[in-house]
Amino acid sequence: MRLLKHTDTHIYIFTNDKHQLKLANPGHKNKDELYKWLKIIAYDYDIMMKGRQ
C-alpha cells in the first residue's frame, strides 16, 4: 500500500494490486493508527477484487 495524497477530507491510496482508492479521512490524529487502518482497507479491497474475478 502506498499513500498518494492526504487532505483534510480525503485520503488517496494505491493498493498492492494496483487499485487506487479515495477514502473519507477518518480523522485519526495518531499516524500509526491511521496507517494500520489504511493497510487493513487496502488488503481487504484487494481480496474483494480477487473474489470478483
CHARMM-style PDB file with segment names, atoms N, HN, CA, C and O in Angstrom:
ATOM      1  N   MET     1       0.842  -1.165   0.000  1.00  0.00      PROA
ATOM      2  CA  MET     1       0.000   0.000   0.000  1.00  0.00      PROA
ATOM      3  C   MET     1       0.893   1.235   0.000  1.00  0.00      PROA
ATOM      4  O   MET     1       1.910   1.305   0.690  1.00  0.00      PROA
ATOM      5  N   ARG     2       0.470   2.193  -0.796  1.00  0.00      PROA
ATOM      6  HN  ARG     2      -0.356   2.135  -1.356  1.00  0.00      PROA
ATOM      7  CA  ARG     2       1.229   3.444  -0.881  1.00  0.00      PROA
ATOM      8  C   ARG     2       0.254   4.610  -0.767  1.00  0.00      PROA
ATOM      9  O   ARG     2      -0.787   4.626  -1.424  1.00  0.00      PROA
ATOM     10  N   LEU     3       0.593   5.569   0.058  1.00  0.00      PROA
ATOM     11  HN  LEU     3       1.439   5.556   0.591  1.00  0.00      PROA
ATOM     12  CA  LEU     3      -0.211   6.760   0.229  1.00  0.00      PROA
ATOM     13  C   LEU     3       0.085   7.721  -0.921  1.00  0.00      PROA
ATOM     14  O   LEU     3       1.235   8.107  -1.129  1.00  0.00      PROA
ATOM     15  N   LEU     4      -0.954   8.108  -1.669  1.00  0.00      PROA
ATOM     16  HN  LEU     4      -1.889   7.795  -1.500  1.00  0.00      PROA
ATOM     17  CA  LEU     4      -0.769   9.015  -2.802  1.00  0.00      PROA
ATOM     18  C   LEU     4      -0.961  10.471  -2.403  1.00  0.00      PROA
ATOM     19  O   LEU     4      -0.145  11.328  -2.741  1.00  0.00      PROA
ATOM     20  N   LYS     5      -2.048  10.745  -1.680  1.00  0.00      PROA
ATOM     21  HN  LYS     5      -2.711  10.048  -1.405  1.00  0.00      PROA
ATOM     22  CA  LYS     5      -2.362  12.126  -1.306  1.00  0.00      PROA
ATOM     23  C   LYS     5      -3.187  12.106  -0.032  1.00  0.00      PROA
ATOM     24  O   LYS     5      -3.975  11.186   0.188  1.00  0.00      PROA
ATOM     25  N   HSD     6      -3.009  13.107   0.801  1.00  0.00      PROA
ATOM     26  HN  HSD     6      -2.368  13.854   0.623  1.00  0.00      PROA
ATOM     27  CA  HSD     6      -3.710  13.197   2.081  1.00  0.00      PROA
ATOM     28  C   HSD     6      -4.224  14.619   2.238  1.00  0.00      PROA
ATOM     29  O   HSD     6      -3.436  15.563   2.298  1.00  0.00      PROA
ATOM     30  N   THR     7      -5.547  14.777   2.307  1.00  0.00      PROA
ATOM     31  HN  THR     7      -6.187  14.011   2.258  1.00  0.00      PROA
ATOM     32  CA  THR     7      -6.140  16.097   2.523  1.00  0.00      PROA
ATOM     33  C   THR     7      -6.950  16.062   3.816  1.00  0.00      PROA
ATOM     34  O   THR     7      -7.016  15.028   4.480  1.00  0.00      PROA
ATOM     35  N   ASP     8      -7.563  17.186   4.174  1.00  0.00      PROA
ATOM     36  HN  ASP     8      -7.510  18.026   3.635  1.00  0.00      PROA
ATOM     37  CA  ASP     8      -8.389  17.232   5.385  1.00  0.00      PROA
ATOM     38  C   ASP     8      -9.625  16.350   5.274  1.00  0.00      PROA
ATOM     39  O   ASP     8     -10.127  15.855   6.283  1.00  0.00      PROA
ATOM     40  N   THR     9     -10.117  16.149   4.055  1.00  0.00      PROA
ATOM     41  HN  THR     9      -9.709  16.551   3.236  1.00  0.00      PROA
ATOM     42  CA  THR     9     -11.363  15.396   3.880  1.00  0.00      PROA
ATOM     43  C   THR     9     -11.181  14.013   3.264  1.00  0.00      PROA
ATOM     44  O   THR     9     -12.012  13.133   3.489  1.00  0.00      PROA
ATOM     45  N   HSD    10     -10.105  13.797   2.487  1.00  0.00      PROA
ATOM     46  HN  HSD    10      -9.430  14.512   2.304  1.00  0.00      PROA
ATOM     47  CA  HSD    10      -9.925  12.526   1.793  1.00  0.00      PROA
ATOM     48  C   HSD    10      -8.486  12.028   1.863  1.00  0.00      PROA
ATOM     49  O   HSD    10      -7.543  12.795   2.054  1.00  0.00      PROA
ATOM     50  N   ILE    11      -8.355  10.709   1.700  1.00  0.00      PROA
ATOM     51  HN  ILE    11      -9.121  10.085   1.545  1.00  0.00      PROA
ATOM     52  CA  ILE    11      -7.051  10.060   1.603  1.00  0.00      PROA
ATOM     53  C   ILE    11      -7.067   9.218   0.333  1.00  0.00      PROA
ATOM     54  O   ILE    11      -7.995   8.440   0.113  1.00  0.00      PROA
ATOM     55  N   TYR    12      -6.059   9.369  -0.489  1.00  0.00      PROA
ATOM     56  HN  TYR    12      -5.304  10.001  -0.310  1.00  0.00      PROA
ATOM     57  CA  TYR    12      -5.939   8.603  -1.728  1.00  0.00      PROA
ATOM     58  C   TYR    12      -4.807   7.600  -1.539  1.00  0.00      PROA
ATOM     59  O   TYR    12      -3.687   7.980  -1.196  1.00  0.00      PROA
ATOM     60  N   ILE    13      -5.100   6.310  -1.765  1.00  0.00      PROA
ATOM     61  HN  ILE    13      -6.009   6.002  -2.043  1.00  0.00      PROA
ATOM     62  CA  ILE    13      -4.078   5.276  -1.612  1.00  0.00      PROA
ATOM     63  C   ILE    13      -4.012   4.407  -2.855  1.00  0.00      PROA
ATOM     64  O   ILE    13      -4.956   4.351  -3.643  1.00  0.00      PROA
ATOM     65  N   PHE    14      -2.888   3.733  -3.020  1.00  0.00      PROA
ATOM     66  HN  PHE    14      -2.121   3.779  -2.380  1.00  0.00      PROA
ATOM     67  CA  PHE    14      -2.645   2.795  -4.108  1.00  0.00      PROA
ATOM     68  C   PHE    14      -2.395   1.450  -3.446  1.00  0.00      PROA
ATOM     69  O   PHE    14      -1.434   1.312  -2.688  1.00  0.00      PROA
ATOM     70  N   THR    15      -3.242   0.444  -3.714  1.00  0.00      PROA
ATOM     71  HN  THR    15      -4.023   0.557  -4.329  1.00  0.00      PROA
ATOM     72  CA  THR    15      -3.102  -0.849  -3.055  1.00  0.00      PROA
ATOM     73  C   THR    15      -1.977  -1.658  -3.696  1.00  0.00      PROA
ATOM     74  O   THR    15      -1.425  -1.271  -4.727  1.00  0.00      PROA
ATOM     75  N   ASN    16      -1.647  -2.782  -3.074  1.00  0.00      PROA
ATOM     76  HN  ASN    16      -2.095  -3.097  -2.237  1.00  0.00      PROA
ATOM     77  CA  ASN    16      -0.581  -3.649  -3.588  1.00  0.00      PROA
ATOM     78  C   ASN    16      -0.923  -4.225  -4.959  1.00  0.00      PROA
ATOM     79  O   ASN    16      -0.027  -4.497  -5.758  1.00  0.00      PROA
ATOM     80  N   ASP    17      -2.213  -4.413  -5.234  1.00  0.00      PROA
ATOM     81  HN  ASP    17      -2.940  -4.192  -4.585  1.00  0.00      PROA
ATOM     82  CA  ASP    17      -2.653  -4.952  -6.528  1.00  0.00      PROA
ATOM     83  C   ASP    17      -2.971  -3.844  -7.535  1.00  0.00      PROA
ATOM     84  O   ASP    17      -3.667  -4.087  -8.521  1.00  0.00      PROA
ATOM     85  N   LYS    18      -2.476  -2.652  -7.298  1.00  0.00      PROA
ATOM     86  HN  LYS    18      -1.911  -2.455  -6.497  1.00  0.00      PROA
ATOM     87  CA  LYS    18      -2.569  -1.506  -8.217  1.00  0.00      PROA
ATOM     88  C   LYS    18      -3.977  -0.927  -8.355  1.00  0.00      PROA
ATOM     89  O   LYS    18      -4.344  -0.456  -9.431  1.00  0.00      PROA
ATOM     90  N   HSD    19      -4.763  -0.956  -7.290  1.00  0.00      PROA
ATOM     91  HN  HSD    19      -4.465  -1.339  -6.416  1.00  0.00      PROA
ATOM     92  CA  HSD    19      -6.062  -0.297  -7.272  1.00  0.00      PROA
ATOM     93  C   HSD    19      -5.908   1.042  -6.561  1.00  0.00      PROA
ATOM     94  O   HSD    19      -5.261   1.128  -5.517  1.00  0.00      PROA
ATOM     95  N   GLN    20      -6.503   2.084  -7.131  1.00  0.00      PROA
ATOM     96  HN  GLN    20      -7.028   2.015  -7.980  1.00  0.00      PROA
ATOM     97  CA  GLN    20      -6.457   3.396  -6.497  1.00  0.00      PROA
ATOM     98  C   GLN    20      -7.774   3.623  -5.771  1.00  0.00      PROA
ATOM     99  O   GLN    20      -8.846   3.459  -6.352  1.00  0.00      PROA
ATOM    100  N   LEU    21      -7.691   4.004  -4.493  1.00  0.00      PROA
ATOM    101  HN  LEU    21      -6.820   4.138  -4.021  1.00  0.00      PROA
ATOM    102  CA  LEU    21      -8.881   4.213  -3.679  1.00  0.00      PROA
ATOM    103  C   LEU    21      -8.907   5.648  -3.153  1.00  0.00      PROA
ATOM    104  O   LEU    21      -7.875   6.217  -2.798  1.00  0.00      PROA
ATOM    105  N   LYS    22     -10.112   6.217  -3.111  1.00  0.00      PROA
ATOM    106  HN  LYS    22     -10.951   5.755  -3.399  1.00  0.00      PROA
ATOM    107  CA  LYS    22     -10.339   7.523  -2.499  1.00  0.00      PROA
ATOM    108  C   LYS    22     -11.211   7.262  -1.276  1.00  0.00      PROA
ATOM    109  O   LYS    22     -12.350   6.810  -1.400  1.00  0.00      PROA
ATOM    110  N   LEU    23     -10.674   7.547  -0.104  1.00  0.00      PROA
ATOM    111  HN  LEU    23      -9.749   7.914  -0.003  1.00  0.00      PROA
ATOM    112  CA  LEU    23     -11.369   7.262   1.145  1.00  0.00      PROA
ATOM    113  C   LEU    23     -11.638   8.549   1.907  1.00  0.00      PROA
ATOM    114  O   LEU    23     -10.868   9.507   1.832  1.00  0.00      PROA
ATOM    115  N   ALA    24     -12.736   8.556   2.637  1.00  0.00      PROA
ATOM    116  HN  ALA    24     -13.362   7.779   2.698  1.00  0.00      PROA
ATOM    117  CA  ALA    24     -13.007   9.687   3.523  1.00  0.00      PROA
ATOM    118  C   ALA    24     -12.005   9.641   4.667  1.00  0.00      PROA
ATOM    119  O   ALA    24     -11.745   8.575   5.226  1.00  0.00      PROA
ATOM    120  N   ASN    25     -11.451  10.774   5.011  1.00  0.00      PROA
ATOM    121  HN  ASN    25     -11.662  11.640   4.557  1.00  0.00      PROA
ATOM    122  CA  ASN    25     -10.470  10.849   6.094  1.00  0.00      PROA
ATOM    123  C   ASN    25     -11.183  10.570   7.420  1.00  0.00      PROA
ATOM    124  O   ASN    25     -12.117  11.287   7.775  1.00  0.00      PROA
ATOM    125  N   PRO    26     -10.751   9.525   8.165  1.00  0.00      PROA
ATOM    126  CA  PRO    26     -11.430   9.193   9.421  1.00  0.00      PROA
ATOM    127  C   PRO    26     -11.104  10.143  10.560  1.00  0.00      PROA
ATOM    128  O   PRO    26     -11.748  10.094  11.608  1.00  0.00      PROA
ATOM    129  N   GLY    27     -10.117  11.003  10.372  1.00  0.00      PROA
ATOM    130  HN  GLY    27      -9.594  11.042   9.521  1.00  0.00      PROA
ATOM    131  CA  GLY    27      -9.783  11.988  11.385  1.00  0.00      PROA
ATOM    132  C   GLY    27      -8.875  11.481  12.493  1.00  0.00      PROA
ATOM    133  O   GLY    27      -8.782  12.113  13.545  1.00  0.00      PROA
ATOM    134  N   HSD    28      -8.198  10.348  12.281  1.00  0.00      PROA
ATOM    135  HN  HSD    28      -8.273   9.834  11.426  1.00  0.00      PROA
ATOM    136  CA  HSD    28      -7.263   9.839  13.283  1.00  0.00      PROA
ATOM    137  C   HSD    28      -6.106  10.805  13.461  1.00  0.00      PROA
ATOM    138  O   HSD    28      -5.513  11.248  12.477  1.00  0.00      PROA
ATOM    139  N   LYS    29      -5.782  11.132  14.677  1.00  0.00      PROA
ATOM    140  HN  LYS    29      -6.263  10.772  15.476  1.00  0.00      PROA
ATOM    141  CA  LYS    29      -4.650  12.019  14.959  1.00  0.00      PROA
ATOM    142  C   LYS    29      -3.345  11.227  15.057  1.00  0.00      PROA
ATOM    143  O   LYS    29      -2.272  11.759  14.776  1.00  0.00      PROA
ATOM    144  N   ASN    30      -3.438   9.962  15.455  1.00  0.00      PROA
ATOM    145  HN  ASN    30      -4.310   9.530  15.684  1.00  0.00      PROA
ATOM    146  CA  ASN    30      -2.271   9.102  15.610  1.00  0.00      PROA
ATOM    147  C   ASN    30      -1.918   8.492  14.252  1.00  0.00      PROA
ATOM    148  O   ASN    30      -2.708   7.726  13.701  1.00  0.00      PROA
ATOM    149  N   LYS    31      -0.751   8.817  13.710  1.00  0.00      PROA
ATOM    150  HN  LYS    31      -0.109   9.439  14.158  1.00  0.00      PROA
ATOM    151  CA  LYS    31      -0.359   8.333  12.379  1.00  0.00      PROA
ATOM    152  C   LYS    31      -0.246   6.814  12.324  1.00  0.00      PROA
ATOM    153  O   LYS    31      -0.594   6.210  11.310  1.00  0.00      PROA
ATOM    154  N   ASP    32       0.238   6.180  13.409  1.00  0.00      PROA
ATOM    155  HN  ASP    32       0.520   6.671  14.233  1.00  0.00      PROA
ATOM    156  CA  ASP    32       0.341   4.715  13.428  1.00  0.00      PROA
ATOM    157  C   ASP    32      -1.032   4.078  13.293  1.00  0.00      PROA
ATOM    158  O   ASP    32      -1.195   3.090  12.577  1.00  0.00      PROA
ATOM    159  N   GLU    33      -2.019   4.640  13.979  1.00  0.00      PROA
ATOM    160  HN  GLU    33      -1.886   5.442  14.560  1.00  0.00      PROA
ATOM    161  CA  GLU    33      -3.389   4.135  13.910  1.00  0.00      PROA
ATOM    162  C   GLU    33      -3.958   4.334  12.505  1.00  0.00      PROA
ATOM    163  O   GLU    33      -4.646   3.457  11.982  1.00  0.00      PROA
ATOM    164  N   LEU    34      -3.675   5.478  11.900  1.00  0.00      PROA
ATOM    165  HN  LEU    34      -3.116   6.191  12.325  1.00  0.00      PROA
ATOM    166  CA  LEU    34      -4.157   5.771  10.552  1.00  0.00      PROA
ATOM    167  C   LEU    34      -3.571   4.797   9.534  1.00  0.00      PROA
ATOM    168  O   LEU    34      -4.306   4.252   8.711  1.00  0.00      PROA
ATOM    169  N   TYR    35      -2.249   4.570   9.578  1.00  0.00      PROA
ATOM    170  HN  TYR    35      -1.652   5.013  10.246  1.00  0.00      PROA
ATOM    171  CA  TYR    35      -1.620   3.660   8.623  1.00  0.00      PROA
ATOM    172  C   TYR    35      -2.090   2.221   8.816  1.00  0.00      PROA
ATOM    173  O   TYR    35      -2.230   1.481   7.842  1.00  0.00      PROA
ATOM    174  N   LYS    36      -2.334   1.822  10.054  1.00  0.00      PROA
ATOM    175  HN  LYS    36      -2.220   2.423  10.845  1.00  0.00      PROA
ATOM    176  CA  LYS    36      -2.866   0.481  10.323  1.00  0.00      PROA
ATOM    177  C   LYS    36      -4.244   0.341   9.675  1.00  0.00      PROA
ATOM    178  O   LYS    36      -4.535  -0.673   9.040  1.00  0.00      PROA
ATOM    179  N   TRP    37      -5.080   1.350   9.836  1.00  0.00      PROA
ATOM    180  HN  TRP    37      -4.843   2.173  10.352  1.00  0.00      PROA
ATOM    181  CA  TRP    37      -6.420   1.351   9.255  1.00  0.00      PROA
ATOM    182  C   TRP    37      -6.343   1.305   7.731  1.00  0.00      PROA
ATOM    183  O   TRP    37      -7.088   0.554   7.101  1.00  0.00      PROA
ATOM    184  N   LEU    38      -5.448   2.102   7.127  1.00  0.00      PROA
ATOM    185  HN  LEU    38      -4.843   2.712   7.639  1.00  0.00      PROA
ATOM    186  CA  LEU    38      -5.316   2.133   5.664  1.00  0.00      PROA
ATOM    187  C   LEU    38      -4.818   0.796   5.119  1.00  0.00      PROA
ATOM    188  O   LEU    38      -5.294   0.349   4.076  1.00  0.00      PROA
ATOM    189  N   LYS    39      -3.876   0.152   5.800  1.00  0.00      PROA
ATOM    190  HN  LYS    39      -3.490   0.516   6.648  1.00  0.00      PROA
ATOM    191  CA  LYS    39      -3.374  -1.152   5.359  1.00  0.00      PROA
ATOM    192  C   LYS    39      -4.470  -2.203   5.388  1.00  0.00      PROA
ATOM    193  O   LYS    39      -4.554  -3.036   4.485  1.00  0.00      PROA
ATOM    194  N   ILE    40      -5.309  -2.173   6.413  1.00  0.00      PROA
ATOM    195  HN  ILE    40      -5.241  -1.496   7.146  1.00  0.00      PROA
ATOM    196  CA  ILE    40      -6.427  -3.120   6.508  1.00  0.00      PROA
ATOM    197  C   ILE    40      -7.402  -2.902   5.355  1.00  0.00      PROA
ATOM    198  O   ILE    40      -7.841  -3.862   4.723  1.00  0.00      PROA
ATOM    199  N   ILE    41      -7.742  -1.641   5.079  1.00  0.00      PROA
ATOM    200  HN  ILE    41      -7.385  -0.861   5.593  1.00  0.00      PROA
ATOM    201  CA  ILE    41      -8.664  -1.319   3.983  1.00  0.00      PROA
ATOM    202  C   ILE    41      -8.090  -1.782   2.642  1.00  0.00      PROA
ATOM    203  O   ILE    41      -8.797  -2.406   1.851  1.00  0.00      PROA
ATOM    204  N   ALA    42      -6.821  -1.484   2.382  1.00  0.00      PROA
ATOM    205  HN  ALA    42      -6.247  -0.978   3.024  1.00  0.00      PROA
ATOM    206  CA  ALA    42      -6.186  -1.848   1.115  1.00  0.00      PROA
ATOM    207  C   ALA    42      -6.146  -3.365   0.950  1.00  0.00      PROA
ATOM    208  O   ALA    42      -6.445  -3.874  -0.130  1.00  0.00      PROA
ATOM    209  N   TYR    43      -5.783  -4.088   1.998  1.00  0.00      PROA
ATOM    210  HN  TYR    43      -5.540  -3.674   2.875  1.00  0.00      PROA
ATOM    211  CA  TYR    43      -5.699  -5.547   1.939  1.00  0.00      PROA
ATOM    212  C   TYR    43      -7.089  -6.147   1.680  1.00  0.00      PROA
ATOM    213  O   TYR    43      -7.237  -7.013   0.818  1.00  0.00      PROA
ATOM    214  N   ASP    44      -8.092  -5.694   2.416  1.00  0.00      PROA
ATOM    215  HN  ASP    44      -7.972  -4.991   3.116  1.00  0.00      PROA
ATOM    216  CA  ASP    44      -9.455  -6.212   2.234  1.00  0.00      PROA
ATOM    217  C   ASP    44      -9.997  -5.901   0.843  1.00  0.00      PROA
ATOM    218  O   ASP    44     -10.692  -6.730   0.256  1.00  0.00      PROA
ATOM    219  N   TYR    45      -9.695  -4.735   0.313  1.00  0.00      PROA
ATOM    220  HN  TYR    45      -9.130  -4.062   0.790  1.00  0.00      PROA
ATOM    221  CA  TYR    45     -10.160  -4.372  -1.025  1.00  0.00      PROA
ATOM    222  C   TYR    45      -9.532  -5.279  -2.078  1.00  0.00      PROA
ATOM    223  O   TYR    45     -10.216  -5.732  -2.996  1.00  0.00      PROA
ATOM    224  N   ASP    46      -8.233  -5.546  -1.949  1.00  0.00      PROA
ATOM    225  HN  ASP    46      -7.677  -5.178  -1.203  1.00  0.00      PROA
ATOM    226  CA  ASP    46      -7.559  -6.437  -2.907  1.00  0.00      PROA
ATOM    227  C   ASP    46      -8.160  -7.830  -2.853  1.00  0.00      PROA
ATOM    228  O   ASP    46      -8.352  -8.449  -3.900  1.00  0.00      PROA
ATOM    229  N   ILE    47      -8.462  -8.343  -1.674  1.00  0.00      PROA
ATOM    230  HN  ILE    47      -8.306  -7.841  -0.824  1.00  0.00      PROA
ATOM    231  CA  ILE    47      -9.081  -9.666  -1.544  1.00  0.00      PROA
ATOM    232  C   ILE    47     -10.478  -9.656  -2.187  1.00  0.00      PROA
ATOM    233  O   ILE    47     -10.849 -10.596  -2.890  1.00  0.00      PROA
ATOM    234  N   MET    48     -11.243  -8.591  -1.942  1.00  0.00      PROA
ATOM    235  HN  MET    48     -10.942  -7.827  -1.372  1.00  0.00      PROA
ATOM    236  CA  MET    48     -12.579  -8.498  -2.514  1.00  0.00      PROA
ATOM    237  C   MET    48     -12.523  -8.485  -4.054  1.00  0.00      PROA
ATOM    238  O   MET    48     -13.338  -9.135  -4.707  1.00  0.00      PROA
ATOM    239  N   MET    49     -11.581  -7.761  -4.618  1.00  0.00      PROA
ATOM    240  HN  MET    49     -10.919  -7.232  -4.087  1.00  0.00      PROA
ATOM    241  CA  MET    49     -11.471  -7.686  -6.065  1.00  0.00      PROA
ATOM    242  C   MET    49     -11.002  -9.016  -6.666  1.00  0.00      PROA
ATOM    243  O   MET    49     -11.418  -9.358  -7.773  1.00  0.00      PROA
ATOM    244  N   LYS    50     -10.163  -9.760  -5.979  1.00  0.00      PROA
ATOM    245  HN  LYS    50      -9.825  -9.481  -5.079  1.00  0.00      PROA
ATOM    246  CA  LYS    50      -9.749 -11.087  -6.468  1.00  0.00      PROA
ATOM    247  C   LYS    50     -10.929 -12.035  -6.472  1.00  0.00      PROA
ATOM    248  O   LYS    50     -11.031 -12.886  -7.355  1.00  0.00      PROA
ATOM    249  N   GLY    51     -11.822 -11.908  -5.505  1.00  0.00      PROA
ATOM    250  HN  GLY    51     -11.739 -11.217  -4.787  1.00  0.00      PROA
ATOM    251  CA  GLY    51     -13.005 -12.753  -5.416  1.00  0.00      PROA
ATOM    252  C   GLY    51     -14.005 -12.485  -6.533  1.00  0.00      PROA
ATOM    253  O   GLY    51     -14.807 -13.359  -6.864  1.00  0.00      PROA
ATOM    254  N   ARG    52     -13.970 -11.307  -7.111  1.00  0.00      PROA
ATOM    255  HN  ARG    52     -13.318 -10.597  -6.842  1.00  0.00      PROA
ATOM    256  CA  ARG    52     -14.915 -10.936  -8.174  1.00  0.00      PROA
ATOM    257  C   ARG    52     -14.485 -11.492  -9.531  1.00  0.00      PROA
ATOM    258  O   ARG    52     -15.286 -11.522 -10.465  1.00  0.00      PROA
ATOM    259  N   GLN    53     -13.247 -11.925  -9.650  1.00  0.00      PROA
ATOM    260  HN  GLN    53     -12.596 -11.900  -8.892  1.00  0.00      PROA
ATOM    261  CA  GLN    53     -12.741 -12.388 -10.966  1.00  0.00      PROA
ATOM    262  C   GLN    53     -12.976 -13.853 -11.169  1.00  0.00      PROA
ATOM    263  OT1 GLN    53     -12.615 -14.398 -12.212  1.00  0.00      PROA
TER     264      GLN     53
END
